[in-house]
């Protein structure tokens, strides 16, 4: 039996080597694709092409008895690596006549990411850091695009210093709130203005599939090339009104970050053994625990700024606190019927999204479980 098993394992090892060789060939082809895309100004992420390819491979897999989800998982992981490789191949410059791109806060992580992307696209990039303001006039002289990416509580103050930009210079910010910075830019600068919010952190391996929200300010026709440049980098664009954006962020960012903060605070006061919690955790709880713990591995000033950026955020959190109290009252009353009734009401509100989110979360949990087994 041992000899037969070893023979089979040797065959598996041989197939694995073939898979490695094929992956190496695929990555080499992707590199060539990246060069062609760069020459012709094509985005690194083509959603229609990706969807069609995955559908075709799933159908082929099913015909030969391979689970379609297996090939999709493999291909999606391979494509993530492909996008990360393509990001280093350079990008077509859509506005070669543009004067310098000045990134205020370009020494920070997010500013550094955008400085790198503009540089890869062939633009002349200048950095204006917190220690460079004595040279600000020199650095900003003749700028064609100025990007403000500084902590939220400093953003409006920095914008107020930008009253002498060239008339045709595009002024934008990369802040996670939009109404106040956008209004400040419109007040200070009479030229084209656009508010931007990258919905990702600086540690992304690629901008492929990452969302950049934009809020129109003034001179839309003058910054269309900039939006197209983001698409070439692989980003997906989402246009929205500034006030609507900020209202959405109250739920997506402020409330979510606050609940993670409160849960982490509660855990620290209860002081359980985290190693034991990890051992006892199912993949979904481990993932939840990781998302909470992840918050506390980052800059508290950033999250304090986000949560405290508006009274609307605080009012929303207070309403959440009130509803939390109402839910506690159901428990105090040991009223299971009321619990079930409210549970069903929320389920009705989610509607078909409940089933969609169930499927999405199951796929995420499979990947999380694989990662846990390796750790």
N, C-alpha and C positions, 0 to 999 in steps of 0.2 A: 504493500500500500504506500509506504514512504517513497519508494522509487517512482511509482506512478504519479504521486502528488508532486514530487520534485520536477518531473518532466512537464507536467501541466504548468507549474509555476515558471519554469524556464520559458515556456511558450508565451506566457503572460508577459514576462520581462521583455521578450523579443518584440511583442506587439507594443508595449509601452515605449520602447526605443523608436519604433516606427512613428508612434504618435508624436514623440518629441521632435523627430526630424521633420514631420509635417508641420508642426507648430512653428519650427524655425523657418521653414519655407514660407509659411503664411505671413509671419512678421516681416520677412524680407520683402514680400510683395506689398505689404501695407506701407512699408517705407517708400517704395516706388510710387504707390498711389498718392502718398503725402506730397511727394515732389511734383507730381502732375497737378494735384489740386492747388498747390502753392503757385505754380506757373499760371494757372487759369483762374485763380481767385474763387475756387470752389470751397464750400464749408467742409470741415472735417466730419461733421455729423450730417448725414442725409437720412432723415427719419423714414421717408417712403422706401428708399433702397433697403434700409435695415429691416423694416417690417416685411417687405416682400421676400427678402432673403430668408428670414426666420420662418415664414410660412412655408416656403418651398422646402427648406431643410426638415421641418417637422413632417411634412407630407412624405418626403423621401424616407425619413427614419421609420415612419409607421409602415411603409410598404415592405421594409426589410426586417421588421420585427424589433426595432430599437425604440424604446420609450421616447416619444416626441419631446417630453419635458427634459429628458437627459441631454439630448443634443442642443436644445435651446439653452439650458444652463451652461453647457460647455462653450457654446458660441458667444453667449452674452459675456462670460468671463474673458474669453479671448478678445472680444471686441473692446472691452474696457482697457485691456493692455494695448490694443492697437491704437486706440485714441490717445493713450498716454505717450505712445511712440510718435504719433503724428504731430503732437504739439511741439516737438523739438525741431521739426523740419523747416520751419519758417512759414510765413504766410504772405500772400500778395498784399501789397500796400495799395489801398484804394484811393488814397489822397496824397500822392507823392509830392505835390506842390505845397503841402501843409508846412507851416513854420513849426517851430519847436513845440513839443508836448511837455508841459510842465506839470509834474505831479506833486502837489503839496501834501506832504506826509508819505512820500515815496520810500522812505526808509522803514516804514512799518510793513507788516506782513502783507496786507491786502494791497497797499500801494506798491509794494515791491512786485507782487504778482502782475499787476497791470503794467508796471514799468517794463517788466520782462516781455509781456505780450506785445506791447507797442514796439519795443526794440526788435523782437523777432519779425515784426511786420515792416521793418525798415524805417521807422520814424526816428527823428532825433528827440531823445528824451532827456529832460533835465529834472533834477530832484530839488525840491525846496523843503528841507527839514526844519525842525524846530530851532536848530542852532544856526540856520542860514538866513534869518530875516534881515540881518544887516546887509545882505547881498540881494535882497528880494527884488529890488528895482532892476538890477542887472540880470537876474535869472528870468524874470518875467518879461523882460524887454522883447517885444516882437513875437510873443507867444501866439500860436495858432489855436491851441487847445489847453485849457487849464482844468485839471482834475483835483478836486478837494477831497482828500480821504484822511480825515483826522477824527479823534474821538468826538462823539456826539456833542458833548458839552462845550467843545471848542469850535465846532463847525461854524456857527453864525459869526463868532468873533473873527475867525479867519476870513470868512467871506467879506466882512466889512472892510478888510484891508485891501480889497481887490477893485477899487474904484477907478483905477487908471489903466485898465487893460485895453489893448487895441479894439476898435469898434467891431471888427469882424471876428474877434477871438471867441471861440466857443467856451462857455463856462459851465461846468457840471460838477456834481458831487456824487460820492458813493456811500451815502449815509442811509441807515436803516429806517429813518423817518424822512418824510418828504415835504410836507407842507411848509414848515418853517424854513428849512434850507432853501427850498425853491423860491419862496417869497423874498428871502434875503438876497438871493442872486439876482432876481428880477429888479429889486430896488437898487442894487449897487452897480449892475452892469447893463448897459443899453443894447448890447449885442445879443447873439444867440445864446439861449440858456436851456439846459435840460437837466432834470433830476434823475439819478440812477440809483438802483439798489440791487447789487449782486446778491442773489439768494443762495450764497455759498460762502464757505470760509476760504482762507488763503492756502489751505493744505490740500485742495483738490488736485488730483493728478492731471486733470485735463478740464477744459471748459466745455467739452462735449456733453450735451444734454443739461448743462447747468442753465438756470434761468436768470436773466437780467431784466428786472422791472425798470420801465422808464416812464417818466411823467413829463409830458410836453410843457415847455415854458414859453419860449419865444424863438422865432426864426427856424421853424421846423425843417424847412427845405435845406438849410445850411448844415444841419448835422445828420442828414440821412446817411451819408457815407459812413459816419461813425457807427450807426446802428448796423449797417451792412458789414462793417468790419468785425463787430461782435459775432455776427452770424458765421462769418468765415472762420472765426476761432472755434466755432462749434456751439455757441450759446443759443438758447431759445429766448425770444423776446416776449415780454408781456407788457402791453401798454395799458396804463390805468391812470385815473385822476388821482392827484396827490392826496386829497382828503380821504378818498375811498381806500387808497393804499394804507394810509395810517390807521384807519378803522380796522382793516383786515389784520394789520400787524398787531393790533391790540390783543387779538385772539391767538394769532399764529406765533407771535414772539413773546409779548409781555406776559400774558397769562400763562403760557406754556413754561416759560423760564421761571416764573414765580412759583408755580406748583412744583417744579423740580427742586427749586431752592428750598421750599417749605418741607418737601419730603426728605431732602438731604439733611436739613436742620433737625427734623424729627428723628431720623436714624442716628444722628450723632448724639442726641440727647439720650436715646434709648441705649446706645452703645453696645449693639450686638457684635458678635465675632463675625467679621465679614467673610473670612475663610469658610466658616460653617454655613453662612447664608449661601455662599456660592455652591457649596456641595449639595445643599438641599434644593437649590433652585432648578426649576424647569427652564428650558431655553427661553421662554417668553419672559419669565421674571428676571433671568440673568440679563437679558437684553434691556429690560426696563431699568434694572439696577445700573447697567453700564451707561445708559443715557443720562441717568441722574448723576452718577459719579463723574461722567465726562464734563458736566457743567463746572464742577469744582476743580477741574484741572486747567481752567482757563482764567482770563483776566476778570476779576470781580468788577473792575471799573466799567468794563464794556457792558456787562449785564445790568449793573446798577443804572447806567445811562439809558439802556433800552427800557427797563421797567419804569424808571422815573421820568421818562422823556415827556410825558403828558398827563394831565389830570384825567383824561379819558381812560388811560391805562389803570390808574389807581381806582377810578370808579368801577371799572370792569372787575377788577380783583375784589373789590368790596362786595359786588353783587355775587361773585363766585363764593365768597365767604358766607354770605347770607344763605345761598342755596345749599352749601355744605352743611350749615346749621340745620336747615330744614330736613336734609337727609338724615342727619344724626337723630333728629326728633323721631323719625320713623323707627330707627333702631331702639331708641329709648322706650318707645311704646310697644316694642316687639310685634310690630304690625307687618307681618309678612305679606298680607294681601295688598297693603298700600305700597310696599316695596315692589311687588310684582306688577302692580298697575302702573307705577311710574316707570319701571323698567320697560314695559311694553310701549308706553307713550314715547320714550326715547327711541326705541327700536323702530316705531312707525315714522318718527321724524327722519331717521337715517334712511329708511326705505331700502331701495335696491343697493345703496352703498354699503349696507351691512354685509351683504354677500360678497360684494367686490372686495371690501377690506378684509374679509375673512380669507379669501383666496390669496390676496397680496401678502397678508401676514403669514400665512402658511408657507409661502415660498421663502419669505425672509427668515422664518424660524428654521427651515431646513438648512439654510446657509449658516445661520447662527449656531445650530447644533453641530455642523461639520467643524466650524471654527473652534467650538468648545472642546471637541474631542482631540484637537491638535494641541491645545494649551495644557 
